[in-house]
Amino acid sequence: MWGPGRGLLGAALAAVSTNAYVTRAEPIKDPASATDKQKIADLVARAKKVLADGKIVAQTAPRQAHVRVDPGEETRARAILDRYYTISAEAVAANVTTTASNKESKPQPSKKKKPRTPPSSIFEDFDTTAISGPCCKRYVICGGGTAAWAAIESMLEIDPSVAKDILLITDEEHYPYNRTVLSKELWDDDKKELFRSEQASKDAVEYAYKAQPQGKVSIIRGKRVSFLDVDEKRLTLSDSSSLHYDKLLLATGGSPKSPGYISAALASPDLAENVSVFRTLEDYKRLQQGLKKKDLGAVVIGGGFLGTELAIALASTSQKVSLVVAEAGVLYKVLPRYVCEYLARRLSEVGVNVIRSAIVTGASKKPGTADVVTLDIVSPDADHVEGNKIIVAVGIDPDVSLAMDADLEVDDRLGGIRVNDFMMVEPDVFAAGDVASFHDRGLGRRRVEHWDHAVVSGRIAGKNMMGQKARYGLQSMFWSDLTNIGVSFTAVGLVDSTLETLAVWNLSSAPVNGAPSANSYTSGVVYFVKNFEIVGAVLWNPKKGSGSLRRARALISAKTSVSGLSQNTLAGLVNLEESSHRTTIRTNTK
């Protein structure tokens, strides 16, 4: 329990006993009193001072406006990645700190934006069959995702001539690409004409590069690194070829949990054509081809970000979609329960049949059919569900096999390879992205599976492989755009639904007291609290240009206490816009 404060919120909290959550609603005529405004100003100023007084100088690279590439220069499909390039620049400015010299940390003058270099002009294939003797590359990167892309970007920015010294090894046949769009943008009806050709699909997901390298980066595609010897600095590939490195980055990501993780019946060979996971571009293509019979539909198992986003995307293509979740609602690990229940209701409104608190007990072909699979389920919502495609999206296992072979330190609690602030595992070996268990100076040791973290950690690792001393900043962020149900949120810091939360919501109509999941949330902020202090925040449909994310980071860094803060003050701390209907909701735990 939190101690009662003197403000409006403190009075409300003092009246609470053992309820799971309470609500307090009030019409807002004067959004903030003079006292509230002064308190907001004082708290924000304190938070900013904490950041300014930090021992590490924040990177101050200027934020540049994004300029779209002329469609005549690149395929229109490339525009899908535009926002990710912009976000990556903002992520670096917000998250990366550096101990570089004053000269290096000064803002550089803005330069005119140049078209990005396509991957075909960056990479050249490296033929392992031509290796006849000792072979060594100065920089080797294992993995072909966002962290690998970000590392190469940062290295080429430092020295374009280093391209010839870099080798990327990926077990896929593609250049580094953005997995984020696979569950969202590629299913958009407004854009699907862009993906009718193989090249257009690749252009929509494969990253381009800011640098104009001198020489090309070597790439080995379609092969895995099967063994790592850190003493000899030697890698053995799946084709038995071997090579040496000077600096190594492990950006190996993770592998999706198999269908057998849910139920042994799902792993039956008889269902192999109908049951799949969803992680790669090839998974996307197979699923797209397999859903041509729209009357049969799809069943997505998993209520996390991937499962929820994919279910909404499939429903937008007129598919019959069911979403089977083990919890009481979607996104249950990161959001308060009433918000999860609210989202489940909104999903049902756009055609997603959400089956909650579900346990899959069996799976079999429906008698008399060749394509329909029946899942037996224990749930208050249904006892079975059918579809011709069953997609298992219940998370990943970080790929630590190389680290274990080499006796590198693996995090037994969080999974992943343990690194320090510099993304270093040990001298000359680095790790970044989903596989890295890193030390967050504000929130302790963490492992994060989000795009923003992959960008920031990859860039830090790339810089430090080049001899710089870049360190990880205080908090990574993530976001989810569920545009088909009118929801977009950004989260920063420690966002964990097992923590106590305190939220201020703007509603489209008067609040439904006692039944918060029945409300209609237009915008708001959810603070995650530990020992009375803000450790994380979710910004719900934040107003563009409000600076709410920057403010939330500062509040977390300053360890801001919520004790005694009124509803208006809590809203004003992140510039929450005014509303005629507002409510405060607090949760203890689930």
C-alpha positions in Angstrom: 0.0 0.0 0.0 1.1 3.5 -0.7 1.1 6.1 2.1 -1.7 8.7 1.7 -0.6 12.1 0.6 -2.2 15.5 1.1 -3.5 16.0 -2.5 -6.7 14.8 -4.2 -5.1 11.5 -5.0 -3.7 11.1 -1.5 -7.2 11.5 -0.1 -8.6 9.0 -2.5 -5.9 6.4 -1.7 -6.5 6.9 2.1 -10.1 5.6 1.6 -9.0 2.4 -0.2 -8.7 -0.9 1.7 -8.2 -4.2 -0.2 -9.8 -3.5 -3.5 -7.9 -4.6 -6.6 -8.5 -1.2 -8.1 -10.3 2.0 -7.4 -11.5 4.8 -9.6 -12.0 8.4 -9.0 -13.6 10.5 -11.6 -14.2 14.3 -11.8 -15.2 16.7 -14.6 -12.3 18.9 -15.5 -13.2 22.6 -15.7 -10.0 24.1 -14.7 -7.4 21.5 -15.8 -4.8 22.6 -13.2 -4.8 25.0 -10.3 -2.0 27.4 -9.7 -0.6 25.1 -7.0 -0.8 22.1 -9.5 1.0 24.0 -12.2 3.8 25.1 -9.8 4.2 21.5 -8.6 4.3 20.2 -12.1 6.9 22.8 -13.0 9.0 22.0 -9.9 8.9 18.2 -10.5 9.8 18.5 -14.2 12.6 20.9 -13.4 14.0 18.5 -10.8 13.8 15.6 -13.3 15.6 17.6 -16.0 18.3 18.6 -13.5 18.9 15.0 -12.5 19.6 14.2 -16.2 21.7 17.3 -16.7 23.8 16.5 -13.6 24.5 12.9 -14.7 28.2 11.9 -14.7 27.9 10.8 -18.4 27.5 13.4 -21.1 24.3 12.7 -23.2 24.8 12.3 -26.9 23.6 15.6 -28.4 23.4 14.8 -32.1 20.8 17.1 -33.6 17.4 15.7 -34.5 16.9 15.9 -38.3 13.6 16.2 -40.0 12.9 13.2 -42.1 12.7 13.7 -45.9 11.0 10.9 -47.9 13.0 9.5 -50.8 11.6 10.4 -54.2 9.5 7.4 -55.4 11.4 7.6 -58.7 14.6 6.8 -56.9 13.4 3.9 -54.8 10.4 1.6 -54.9 7.3 3.0 -53.1 7.5 0.0 -50.7 10.6 1.5 -49.1 8.4 4.2 -47.6 7.1 1.7 -45.0 10.5 1.8 -43.3 10.7 5.6 -43.3 9.2 6.0 -39.8 11.5 3.4 -38.4 14.6 5.2 -39.7 13.3 8.4 -38.0 12.4 6.6 -34.8 15.9 5.0 -34.7 17.5 8.4 -34.9 15.3 9.6 -32.0 16.1 6.4 -30.0 19.8 6.9 -30.3 19.6 10.5 -29.2 17.4 9.5 -26.2 19.2 6.3 -25.1 22.8 6.4 -26.0 25.4 8.1 -23.8 29.0 8.4 -24.5 32.3 9.1 -22.7 33.8 10.5 -25.9 35.8 13.7 -25.9 34.2 17.1 -25.8 34.9 17.5 -29.5 33.1 14.3 -30.3 30.1 15.0 -28.1 29.4 18.5 -29.5 26.3 18.8 -31.8 27.2 18.5 -35.4 25.6 20.8 -38.0 22.6 19.4 -39.7 23.3 18.1 -43.2 21.0 17.8 -46.1 19.3 14.4 -46.0 20.6 12.0 -48.7 18.8 9.0 -50.1 19.7 5.8 -48.3 22.0 3.2 -49.9 20.2 0.0 -50.7 21.6 -3.2 -49.2 22.6 -4.5 -52.6 25.1 -1.7 -52.8 26.4 -2.3 -49.3 27.0 -6.1 -49.3 28.8 -8.6 -51.4 28.5 -12.4 -50.9 31.4 -14.1 -49.2 32.1 -17.6 -50.7 33.1 -20.0 -47.9 34.1 -22.7 -50.4 36.9 -20.4 -51.6 38.6 -20.6 -48.1 41.7 -22.7 -48.6 43.8 -21.5 -45.7 43.6 -19.3 -42.6 41.0 -16.6 -43.1 40.5 -13.6 -40.7 38.0 -10.7 -40.7 38.6 -7.8 -38.4 34.9 -7.4 -37.4 32.4 -10.3 -37.5 28.7 -10.0 -36.8 26.6 -13.1 -36.2 22.9 -12.4 -36.9 20.8 -10.6 -39.6 18.3 -8.5 -37.7 17.9 -5.0 -36.4 20.8 -5.1 -34.0 23.1 -6.2 -36.8 21.9 -3.5 -39.1 22.3 -0.8 -36.4 25.8 -2.0 -35.6 26.9 -1.8 -39.3 25.2 1.7 -39.6 27.2 3.0 -36.7 30.5 1.5 -37.8 30.2 2.9 -41.4 29.3 6.3 -40.0 32.5 6.4 -38.0 34.7 5.2 -40.9 33.2 4.3 -44.3 36.4 2.6 -45.3 35.9 -0.1 -42.6 33.3 -1.8 -44.8 35.8 -4.2 -46.3 36.8 -5.4 -42.8 33.2 -6.4 -41.8 31.7 -9.8 -42.2 28.0 -10.5 -41.5 26.8 -14.1 -41.0 23.1 -14.8 -41.1 21.2 -18.1 -41.4 18.6 -16.5 -43.6 18.8 -15.7 -47.3 18.1 -12.0 -46.9 20.0 -8.9 -46.0 19.3 -7.5 -42.5 15.6 -6.7 -42.3 12.9 -5.3 -40.0 10.7 -8.0 -38.5 8.4 -5.4 -37.0 6.5 -4.8 -40.2 5.7 -8.5 -40.7 2.8 -8.4 -38.2 1.5 -5.0 -39.2 2.2 -3.0 -42.3 2.7 -5.8 -44.8 -1.0 -6.8 -44.2 -2.3 -3.3 -44.8 -5.0 -3.4 -47.6 -3.9 0.1 -48.7 -0.4 -1.2 -49.4 -0.8 -4.8 -50.4 -0.5 -4.0 -54.1 3.1 -3.0 -53.3 4.0 -6.6 -52.3 2.9 -8.6 -55.3 6.5 -9.1 -56.5 9.3 -10.7 -54.6 11.5 -7.6 -55.0 8.8 -5.3 -53.6 8.3 -7.4 -50.5 12.1 -7.4 -49.9 12.3 -3.7 -50.4 9.7 -3.1 -47.8 11.5 -4.9 -45.0 15.3 -5.0 -45.8 17.1 -2.1 -44.3 18.9 0.6 -46.3 21.9 2.5 -45.0 22.9 6.2 -44.5 26.5 5.7 -45.3 28.2 5.6 -48.7 30.9 3.0 -47.8 34.3 2.7 -49.4 34.2 -0.9 -50.4 31.6 -3.5 -49.5 30.6 -5.4 -46.4 31.0 -9.2 -46.8 28.0 -11.3 -46.0 27.5 -15.1 -45.7 23.8 -16.0 -46.1 22.0 -19.2 -45.4 24.6 -20.6 -43.0 24.8 -20.7 -39.2 27.8 -20.4 -36.9 27.9 -23.8 -35.3 30.8 -23.3 -32.9 32.7 -20.4 -31.2 36.2 -20.7 -29.7 36.9 -17.4 -28.0 40.4 -18.4 -27.0 41.4 -19.0 -30.6 39.0 -16.3 -31.9 37.6 -18.8 -34.3 34.2 -19.5 -35.7 33.1 -22.8 -37.3 30.1 -22.6 -39.8 27.5 -25.1 -40.6 29.3 -26.1 -43.8 32.4 -26.9 -41.7 34.3 -23.9 -42.9 36.1 -21.8 -40.3 37.5 -18.3 -40.0 39.0 -16.0 -37.4 37.9 -12.6 -36.1 39.4 -9.7 -34.2 36.2 -8.3 -32.8 32.9 -10.3 -32.6 29.3 -9.2 -32.1 26.7 -11.8 -31.2 23.3 -10.4 -32.4 21.7 -13.9 -32.7 18.3 -12.9 -31.4 16.1 -15.8 -30.5 14.0 -18.7 -31.8 10.2 -18.8 -31.5 8.9 -21.2 -29.0 7.7 -24.3 -30.8 4.1 -25.5 -31.1 5.0 -28.3 -28.8 5.6 -25.7 -26.1 1.8 -25.2 -26.1 0.7 -28.8 -26.6 2.3 -32.0 -27.7 -0.6 -32.5 -30.1 0.3 -29.3 -32.0 3.7 -30.9 -32.8 2.1 -33.9 -34.6 3.5 -34.4 -38.1 -0.1 -34.8 -39.3 -0.6 -31.1 -38.6 2.7 -29.8 -40.0 1.1 -28.1 -43.0 -1.4 -26.3 -40.8 0.6 -25.3 -37.7 3.4 -22.8 -37.7 5.3 -20.2 -35.8 5.8 -16.6 -37.0 9.2 -14.9 -36.9 10.8 -14.5 -40.3 10.0 -13.1 -43.7 9.6 -16.7 -45.0 7.1 -17.3 -42.2 5.1 -14.3 -43.4 5.1 -15.5 -47.0 4.0 -19.0 -46.1 1.2 -17.7 -43.9 0.1 -15.3 -46.6 -0.1 -18.1 -49.2 -1.9 -20.5 -46.7 -4.7 -18.0 -46.0 -6.2 -17.9 -49.4 -9.2 -19.9 -48.3 -10.7 -17.0 -46.3 -13.8 -18.9 -45.1 -11.6 -21.3 -43.0 -9.8 -18.6 -41.1 -6.8 -18.5 -38.7 -6.2 -19.2 -35.1 -3.4 -17.2 -33.4 -2.2 -18.6 -30.1 -0.5 -15.9 -27.9 -1.8 -12.6 -26.4 1.5 -10.7 -26.4 2.6 -8.0 -28.9 3.2 -10.3 -31.8 0.0 -12.4 -31.4 -2.2 -9.3 -30.8 -0.8 -7.3 -33.7 -1.0 -10.3 -36.1 -4.6 -11.1 -35.1 -5.6 -7.5 -35.8 -3.7 -7.5 -39.1 -5.3 -10.7 -40.3 -8.8 -9.5 -39.3 -8.2 -6.4 -41.5 -7.8 -8.7 -44.5 -11.3 -10.2 -44.0 -10.0 -13.3 -42.4 -12.0 -15.1 -39.8 -9.6 -14.8 -36.8 -9.6 -16.3 -33.3 -7.0 -15.2 -30.7 -6.3 -17.8 -28.0 -4.7 -16.3 -24.9 -3.7 -18.0 -21.6 -4.5 -14.8 -19.6 -7.6 -12.8 -18.8 -6.9 -10.4 -21.7 -4.3 -9.4 -24.3 -0.9 -7.8 -23.4 -1.4 -9.1 -19.9 2.3 -9.0 -18.9 2.7 -5.3 -19.5 -0.7 -3.7 -18.9 -3.1 -3.5 -15.9 -5.8 -6.2 -16.0 -8.7 -3.8 -16.7 -6.8 -2.4 -19.8 -6.2 -6.0 -21.0 -9.9 -6.7 -20.7 -10.7 -3.4 -22.5 -8.4 -4.3 -25.4 -10.0 -7.7 -25.7 -13.4 -6.1 -26.0 -12.1 -3.7 -28.7 -10.5 -6.6 -30.6 -13.9 -8.4 -30.7 -15.4 -5.2 -32.3 -13.1 -5.5 -35.3 -13.7 -9.2 -35.9 -11.2 -10.9 -33.6 -12.7 -13.7 -31.5 -10.7 -13.5 -28.3 -10.7 -16.7 -26.2 -9.4 -15.8 -22.8 -7.9 -17.8 -19.9 -7.4 -20.7 -22.4 -5.5 -23.9 -22.1 -5.0 -25.9 -25.3 -5.5 -29.6 -24.5 -5.5 -31.2 -27.9 -5.4 -30.7 -31.7 -6.6 -32.8 -34.6 -7.8 -32.6 -38.2 -11.5 -32.1 -38.3 -13.2 -35.3 -39.6 -14.1 -35.2 -43.2 -11.8 -32.3 -44.0 -8.2 -31.9 -45.3 -7.4 -28.4 -44.1 -9.4 -27.7 -41.0 -7.7 -28.2 -37.5 -9.8 -28.3 -34.4 -8.2 -27.2 -31.1 -9.6 -28.5 -27.9 -9.6 -25.8 -25.3 -10.4 -25.3 -21.6 -11.7 -21.7 -21.3 -14.7 -19.9 -20.0 -15.2 -18.6 -23.6 -15.1 -21.8 -25.7 -14.4 -25.5 -25.6 -12.9 -25.6 -29.1 -11.9 -23.4 -32.0 -11.3 -24.2 -35.7 -9.1 -22.9 -38.5 -7.0 -23.9 -41.4 -3.9 -22.1 -40.1 -2.8 -22.3 -36.5 -0.1 -19.7 -35.7 1.8 -20.1 -32.4 3.2 -16.7 -31.2 4.1 -17.2 -27.6 7.5 -15.6 -27.4 11.1 -16.6 -28.1 14.0 -18.3 -26.5 17.2 -16.2 -26.8 19.8 -18.0 -28.9 22.6 -18.5 -26.5 24.0 -21.7 -28.0 27.3 -20.1 -29.1 27.8 -18.4 -25.8 27.3 -21.7 -24.0 29.7 -23.5 -26.3 32.3 -20.8 -25.5 31.6 -20.8 -21.7 30.5 -17.2 -21.9 28.3 -16.0 -19.0 24.6 -16.7 -19.6 21.9 -15.1 -17.5 20.0 -18.0 -15.8 17.2 -15.8 -14.6 16.4 -13.6 -17.6 18.0 -15.7 -20.4 20.4 -14.2 -22.8 24.1 -13.4 -22.7 25.3 -11.1 -19.9 26.9 -7.9 -21.0 28.0 -4.7 -19.3 27.1 -1.1 -20.0 29.3 -1.2 -23.1 27.4 -4.2 -24.5 30.7 -6.2 -23.9 30.6 -9.9 -22.9 34.4 -10.1 -22.5 37.3 -8.3 -24.3 36.7 -8.4 -28.0 33.2 -10.1 -27.7 30.0 -8.1 -27.7 26.3 -8.9 -27.7 23.2 -6.8 -28.6 19.5 -7.0 -29.3 17.1 -9.7 -27.9 20.0 -11.9 -26.8 21.7 -9.4 -24.6 21.1 -9.3 -20.8 22.3 -5.8 -20.0 22.7 -3.6 -16.9 20.3 -0.7 -16.9 21.8 1.9 -14.6 18.4 3.0 -13.4 16.4 -0.2 -13.2 18.9 -3.0 -12.8 19.6 -6.0 -15.0 17.2 -6.5 -17.9 16.7 -8.3 -21.2 14.5 -6.5 -23.7 12.9 -7.8 -26.9 11.9 -4.6 -28.6 13.0 -2.8 -31.8 14.2 0.4 -30.0 16.5 -1.6 -27.8 17.9 -3.5 -30.7 18.8 -0.2 -32.5 20.4 1.4 -29.4 22.3 -1.7 -28.2 23.5 -2.5 -31.8 24.8 1.0 -32.3 26.6 0.9 -29.0 28.2 -2.4 -29.7 29.3 -1.2 -33.2 30.8 1.9 -31.8 32.7 0.1 -29.1 34.0 -2.5 -31.6 35.5 0.5 -33.3 37.3 1.6 -30.2 34.8 4.2 -28.9 33.4 4.2 -25.4 29.6 4.4 -25.8 27.4 3.3 -22.9 23.8 2.3 -22.6 21.4 5.0 -21.4 18.8 4.8 -18.7 15.7 3.4 -20.2 14.7 1.7 -23.5 11.2 2.3 -24.9 8.8 0.3 -27.0 5.5 1.1 -28.7 2.5 -0.7 -30.3 0.3 0.7 -33.0 -3.1 -1.1 -32.9 -4.5 1.4 -35.4 -7.5 -0.7 -36.4 -8.9 -0.3 -32.9 -7.7 3.3 -32.4 -5.0 2.5 -30.0 -1.3 3.6 -30.0 0.8 3.6 -27.0 4.5 4.1 -26.0 6.1 2.6 -23.0 9.3 3.5 -21.2 11.2 2.1 -18.2 10.1 -0.9 -16.1 6.6 -1.8 -17.5 5.5 -4.9 -15.6 1.9 -5.7 -14.8 2.8 -7.2 -11.5 3.8 -3.8 -10.2 1.4 -1.3 -8.6 0.0 1.2 -11.2 -1.5 4.6 -11.0 -3.3 5.9 -14.1 -5.0 9.1 -15.2 -7.4 8.6 -18.2 -9.2 10.9 -20.5 -12.5 9.2 -21.5 -14.9 9.8 -24.4 -17.9 9.7 -22.0 -18.6 9.7 -18.3 -16.7 7.0 -16.4 -18.3 3.6 -15.5 -17.4 3.5 -11.8 -16.6 0.0 -10.5 -16.2 -1.4 -14.1 -13.1 0.2 -15.5 -12.8 -2.2 -18.5 -16.1 -0.8 -19.7 -14.7 2.7 -20.2 -13.7 4.1 -23.5 -10.1 5.4 -23.1 -9.1 8.1 -25.5 -5.8 9.1 -24.0 -3.9 8.7 -20.7 -0.9 7.8 -18.7 -0.2 4.7 -16.6 2.6 5.1 -14.1 4.2 1.9 -12.8 5.3 2.4 -9.2 7.8 0.6 -6.9 8.4 1.9 -3.4 6.3 4.9 -4.1 8.5 5.9 -7.0 7.8 6.0 -10.8 9.8 3.3 -12.5 7.9 3.0 -15.8 5.1 4.7 -17.8 2.7 3.8 -20.6 1.6 6.8 -22.7 -1.7 6.0 -24.3 -2.5 7.8 -27.6 -0.1 10.6 -26.7 -0.5 13.9 -28.4 2.1 14.5 -31.1 4.7 17.1 -30.1 3.7 17.0 -26.4 7.1 15.8 -25.3 5.5 13.2 -23.1 8.0 10.5 -23.7 10.9 12.8 -22.9 9.2 13.9 -19.7 8.4 10.3 -18.7 12.1 9.4 -19.1 13.1 12.3 -16.9 10.5 11.4 -14.2 11.9 7.8 -14.0 15.5 9.0 -13.9 14.6 11.4 -11.0 12.9 8.6 -9.1 9.8 10.8 -8.8 7.5 9.9 -5.9 3.7 9.8 -6.6 2.8 10.3 -2.9 0.4 13.2 -2.5 0.2 14.2 -6.2 -3.2 15.2 -7.4 -4.9 14.0 -10.5 -4.1 17.2 -12.3 -0.5 17.1 -11.3 -0.1 13.4 -12.5 -1.7 14.4 -15.8 0.4 17.5 -16.2 3.7 15.8 -15.6 3.5 14.2 -19.1 1.5 17.0 -20.7 -1.7 14.9 -20.9 -4.2 16.9 -22.9 -7.4 18.3 -21.3 -10.7 16.4 -21.2 -14.2 16.9 -20.0 -14.2 13.4 -18.6 -11.3 12.1 -16.6 -10.8 9.3 -14.1 -8.0 8.0 -11.9 -7.5 4.3 -11.5 -5.0 2.6 -9.2 -4.2 -1.1 -9.1 -2.3 -3.0 -6.4 -1.3 -6.2 -8.2 -3.2 -8.7 -10.3 
